[in-house]
């Protein structure tokens, strides 16, 4: 079995934090919320605004989104380099 198997077993028991964005039909919202509450250690969730039209039509908003993406990448890179912990 070796170290790889032991590492896999340790990883299966480790808790990971995920952030996901997806679309759900209104009729499924309560079921999804209940599933997440029952099967995870739910930290936070929110319904986000649809900004597709703003992104297409508002250049100031588009610039803000691009700047936010750059900053997010910088933060994620910093975390990867300095967190001292392996992630998936």
ZAVO-160103 format. One line per field, with one value per atom (N, C-alpha, C, O): residue number from 0; residue in one letter; x, y negated, z. Coordinates in pm, whole numbers, plus 32768, in hexadecimal, padded with zeros to 4 digits. Example, Ala and Ser with C-alpha at 12.3 -4.5 7.8 and 13.67 -1.06 7.14 Angstrom:
BEGIN
num = [0:0:0:0:1:1:1:1]
residuo = [A:A:A:A:S:S:S:S]
c1 = [8527:84CE:8528:8590:8505:8557:850A:853D]
c2 = [8239:81C2:814A:814C:80E1:806A:7FFD:7F8E]
c3 = [830C:830C:830C:834E:82C4:82CA:8313:8324]
//
This chain:
BEGIN
num = [0:0:0:0:1:1:1:1:2:2:2:2:3:3:3:3:4:4:4:4:5:5:5:5:6:6:6:6:7:7:7:7:8:8:8:8:9:9:9:9:10:10:10:10:11:11:11:11:12:12:12:12:13:13:13:13:14:14:14:14:15:15:15:15:16:16:16:16:17:17:17:17:18:18:18:18:19:19:19:19:20:20:20:20:21:21:21:21:22:22:22:22:23:23:23:23:24:24:24:24:25:25:25:25:26:26:26:26:27:27:27:27:28:28:28:28:29:29:29:29:30:30:30:30:31:31:31:31:32:32:32:32:33:33:33:33:34:34:34:34:35:35:35:35:36:36:36:36:37:37:37:37:38:38:38:38:39:39:39:39:40:40:40:40:41:41:41:41:42:42:42:42:43:43:43:43:44:44:44:44:45:45:45:45:46:46:46:46:47:47:47:47:48:48:48:48:49:49:49:49:50:50:50:50:51:51:51:51:52:52:52:52:53:53:53:53:54:54:54:54:55:55:55:55:56:56:56:56:57:57:57:57:58:58:58:58:59:59:59:59:60:60:60:60:61:61:61:61:62:62:62:62:63:63:63:63:64:64:64:64:65:65:65:65:66:66:66:66:67:67:67:67:68:68:68:68:69:69:69:69:70:70:70:70:71:71:71:71:72:72:72:72:73:73:73:73:74:74:74:74:75:75:75:75:76:76:76:76:77:77:77:77:78:78:78:78:79:79:79:79:80:80:80:80:81:81:81:81:82:82:82:82:83:83:83:83:84:84:84:84:85:85:85:85:86:86:86:86:87:87:87:87]
residuo = [X:X:X:X:X:X:X:X:X:X:X:X:X:X:X:X:X:X:X:X:X:X:X:X:X:X:X:X:X:X:X:X:X:X:X:X:X:X:X:X:X:X:X:X:X:X:X:X:X:X:X:X:X:X:X:X:X:X:X:X:X:X:X:X:X:X:X:X:X:X:X:X:X:X:X:X:X:X:X:X:X:X:X:X:X:X:X:X:X:X:X:X:X:X:X:X:X:X:X:X:X:X:X:X:X:X:X:X:X:X:X:X:X:X:X:X:X:X:X:X:X:X:X:X:X:X:X:X:X:X:X:X:X:X:X:X:X:X:X:X:X:X:X:X:X:X:X:X:X:X:X:X:X:X:X:X:X:X:X:X:X:X:X:X:X:X:X:X:X:X:X:X:X:X:X:X:X:X:X:X:X:X:X:X:X:X:X:X:X:X:X:X:X:X:X:X:X:X:X:X:X:X:X:X:X:X:X:X:X:X:X:X:X:X:X:X:X:X:X:X:X:X:X:X:X:X:X:X:X:X:X:X:X:X:X:X:X:X:X:X:X:X:X:X:X:X:X:X:X:X:X:X:X:X:X:X:X:X:X:X:X:X:X:X:X:X:X:X:X:X:X:X:X:X:X:X:X:X:X:X:X:X:X:X:X:X:X:X:X:X:X:X:X:X:X:X:X:X:X:X:X:X:X:X:X:X:X:X:X:X:X:X:X:X:X:X:X:X:X:X:X:X:X:X:X:X:X:X:X:X:X:X:X:X:X:X:X:X:X:X:X:X:X:X:X:X:X:X:X:X:X:X]
c1 = [8051:8000:8055:803F:80B5:8116:80E1:806F:8138:811B:80A8:805A:809C:8031:7FA8:7F4F:7F96:7F16:7EFA:7E89:7F60:7F4D:7F2A:7ED5:7F6B:7F4D:7EBF:7E7C:7E91:7E09:7DA5:7D40:7DC0:7D67:7D62:7CF6:7DD6:7DD9:7D89:7D41:7D96:7D51:7CB9:7C6E:7C8C:7BFC:7BC0:7B4A:7C0F:7BDE:7BEF:7BB7:7C3D:7C55:7BDA:7B95:7BC0:7B4F:7B83:7BE8:7B3E:7B63:7AF6:7A82:7B1C:7ABC:7AAD:7B10:7A31:7A13:79C0:7972:79D4:7981:7953:79A6:78D2:789D:782E:77E4:7821:77B5:776D:77AA:76EB:769C:760E:75E4:75C4:7539:74DB:74F1:7471:740E:7384:736E:7327:729E:7260:7280:720A:71CB:718A:718E:714E:7109:716A:713E:71ED:7250:72A1:72F2:728B:72DD:72D3:7339:725B:724B:7287:72C9:7273:72AE:7346:7386:737E:7410:7443:74A3:7401:742B:7425:7482:73BA:73AC:7419:7452:7437:74A1:7527:7570:7547:75C6:75D0:7639:7565:7565:7576:75BF:7533:7538:75B9:75E1:75FC:766D:76F3:7759:76F6:7774:7778:7715:77EA:77F6:77EA:784D:7772:7757:7788:7760:77DF:7818:77C8:77A5:77AA:7769:772B:7760:76BF:7689:7637:7603:762A:75D9:75AA:75E9:753C:750A:754D:7548:758A:75D2:757F:7530:7593:754B:757C:75F2:7524:7549:7583:753B:7604:7648:7675:76C6:7642:766D:7654:76AB:75DD:75BD:7619:7649:7630:7689:7715:7754:7744:77CA:77D3:7838:7769:7767:775C:779C:770C:76E5:7729:7728:7763:779B:7833:7864:787B:790C:794E:79B3:7916:794E:7941:799E:78CE:78B9:7918:7951:7927:7981:7A11:7A57:7A3C:7AC1:7AD0:7B36:7A6A:7A6D:7A78:7AC5:7A2C:7A30:7ABB:7AEF:7AF6:7B7D:7BE4:7C3C:7BD8:7C34:7C20:7C81:7BA4:7B88:7BC5:7BFC:7BBB:7BF5:7C8D:7CC5:7CCE:7D5F:7D84:7DE0:7D3C:7D59:7D40:7D8E:7CD4:7CB4:7D24:7D4B:7D58:7DC8:7E43:7E86:7E61:7ED4:7EC4:7F22:7E4E:7E34:7E41:7E7F:7E06:7E0F:7E9F:7EC8:7EED:7F7B:7FC6:8017:7FAB:7FEC:7FCA:8022:7F4C:7F22:7F6A:7F9B:7F71:7FB5:8048:807D:8089:8117:8134:819E:80D7:80F4:809F:80B4:8040:7FE5:8024:7FF7:808C:80D0:807D:8097:801B:7FC0:7F9D:7F7E:7FA1:7F7E:7EE8:7E9C:7EBD:7E2F:7E21:7E83:7DA6:7D8D:7DA2:7D91]
c2 = [8078:8000:7F81:7F2C:7F71:7F04:7E7D:7E6F:7E19:7D90:7D51:7D04:7D70:7D34:7D5A:7D06:7DD8:7E06:7DC3:7D9A:7DB8:7D78:7CE4:7CAF:7CA3:7C17:7C05:7BA4:7C63:7C5D:7C6E:7C27:7CCC:7CE3:7C67:7C3D:7C2B:7BB1:7B41:7AF7:7B35:7ACE:7AE3:7A82:7B61:7B7C:7B4E:7B2C:7B4C:7B24:7A8D:7A57:7A4C:79BC:796F:799A:78FF:78AC:783F:77FF:782C:77C7:775D:777A:76E3:7677:765D:7649:765E:7648:75C9:75A6:7587:7516:7531:753B:753C:755E:74FD:74CD:74DF:748C:74DA:7506:74EA:7532:74FE:74BC:751B:74EE:755E:75D3:7539:7599:755D:74E6:75AE:7581:7564:75A7:7502:74D9:754C:754F:75AA:7619:7677:76C7:766D:76C6:7684:76C6:7603:75B9:75F4:760D:760B:763C:76C7:76E4:771E:77A5:779E:77E6:7747:7738:7703:7738:769D:7666:76D3:76E0:771F:7789:77F2:781F:7819:787C:7848:7891:77CC:7794:778B:77A8:7763:7758:77E1:77EF:7847:78CD:7918:796E:78F9:794B:7903:793F:7886:783C:77E6:77DA:77AD:7747:76C1:767A:769F:7628:75AC:7590:7561:74E8:746F:7419:7467:73F2:7414:7468:73D5:73DB:735E:7322:7338:72C4:72D0:7312:7290:7287:720B:719F:721C:71AD:7171:71B5:70F2:70AA:70D4:70F5:70D3:70ED:706B:7008:706C:6FF3:6FFD:6FAD:7060:7073:6FF7:6FCF:6FBA:6F43:6ECF:6E87:6EBE:6E52:6E66:6E06:6EE2:6EFD:6EDB:6EA6:6EF9:6EDD:6E47:6E16:6DFF:6D77:6D08:6C94:6D29:6CC2:6CD2:6D2C:6C7C:6C8A:6C77:6CB7:6C20:6C0C:6C8E:6CB4:6CCF:6D4D:6DB9:6E05:6DBF:6E22:6E0D:6E6E:6D91:6D72:6DA0:6DD9:6D85:6DB2:6E49:6E7D:6E90:6F23:6F55:6FB0:6F1B:6F44:6F29:6F7B:6EB7:6E98:6EFA:6F27:6F1B:6F7B:7003:7045:702D:70AD:70AD:7110:703F:7034:7040:7089:6FF7:6FFA:7085:70B6:70C4:714C:71AB:71FF:71A1:71F7:71DE:723C:7160:713F:717B:71B3:7170:71A7:723F:7279:7280:7312:7341:73A4:72FB:731C:730D:7362:72A1:7289:72F9:732B:731F:738B:740C:7452:742D:74A7:74A7:750F:7436:742D:7428:7454:73F1:73D5:741F:7410:746D:74AD:7524:7549:7560:75D1:764F:76A7:7658:76CB:76EE:7696:776C:7797:7792:77B3:776A:776C:77BF:77DE:77E1:7833:77E5:781B]
c3 = [8000:8000:8000:7FAA:805B:8055:807F:80AB:8070:809E:804F:8088:7FCE:7F7F:7FB4:7FBB:7FD8:800F:8094:80AF:80E7:8169:8158:819F:80F9:80DD:80AC:80CF:8059:8026:8097:809D:80F1:8163:81BB:81E5:81D7:8227:81E2:8225:815E:8113:8118:811D:8118:811D:81A1:81A6:820A:828D:82A6:8305:8252:8260:8230:81D3:8270:8247:81E8:8205:8179:8116:810F:812A:80EC:80D8:8043:7FFD:8014:7F86:7F78:7FCF:7F08:7EE2:7E54:7DF9:7E40:7DBB:7D97:7DEE:7D17:7CE6:7C79:7C19:7C89:7C26:7C28:7C88:7BBF:7BB3:7BDB:7BBA:7C22:7C52:7C38:7C4E:7C09:7BF6:7C7E:7CE0:7C84:7D01:7D4D:7DC8:7D03:7D45:7D8F:7DE2:7D72:7DB0:7E1F:7E5F:7E37:7E96:7F23:7F63:7F53:7FDC:7FEA:804E:7F86:7F8C:7F8F:7FDB:7F3D:7F3B:7FC1:7FF8:7FF5:8077:80E3:8133:80E6:814A:813A:819D:80BD:80A5:80D8:811C:80B8:80E2:817A:81B4:81BA:824D:828D:82EF:8256:8291:8273:82C1:8204:81D7:81D7:81B3:81FE:8202:8280:82C7:8299:8301:82BA:82A8:8293:8242:828A:82FB:8249:8283:8256:82A8:81D5:819F:8117:80CE:80F8:8071:8059:80B7:7FDC:7FBA:7F2B:7ED9:7F10:7E87:7E4A:7E85:7DD7:7D99:7D28:7CE7:7D11:7CA8:7C1E:7C0D:7BBF:7B34:7AFC:7AEC:7ADE:7AAF:7A1D:79EF:79D5:794A:78F4:78A8:7901:78B2:78D9:7882:795B:7988:794E:7922:794E:791B:7886:7858:783C:77AC:778E:7731:77DE:77B9:7809:77DF:787B:78D3:78DC:7920:7897:7892:791B:7939:796E:79F4:7A46:7A8D:7A3C:7A84:7A50:7A9E:79CC:798F:79C1:79DC:79CC:79FF:7A90:7AB5:7AE1:7B6D:7B78:7BC9:7B26:7B28:7B03:7B43:7A9C:7A72:7AE0:7AF7:7B23:7B91:7C05:7C42:7C22:7C8C:7C6B:7CC2:7BED:7BC2:7BD5:7C03:7BB3:7BC5:7C58:7C7D:7CAC:7D3C:7D75:7DC7:7D4C:7D7A:7D55:7DA7:7CDB:7CB1:7D07:7D31:7D22:7D78:7E04:7E3B:7E3B:7EC1:7EBF:7F18:7E5B:7E52:7E41:7E7E:7DEF:7DDF:7E63:7E87:7EAA:7F2B:7F8D:7FD3:7F93:7FED:7FCA:8023:7F4A:7F20:7F49:7F71:7F41:7F61:7FF6:8022:8045:80D0:8137:81AF:810A:8168:81AF:821B:8175:81B4:81BB:820D:8167:8168:80D9:8089:80B9:8033:8020:807B:7FA8:7F85:7F07:7EC4:7EE8:7E70:7DF2:7D85]
//
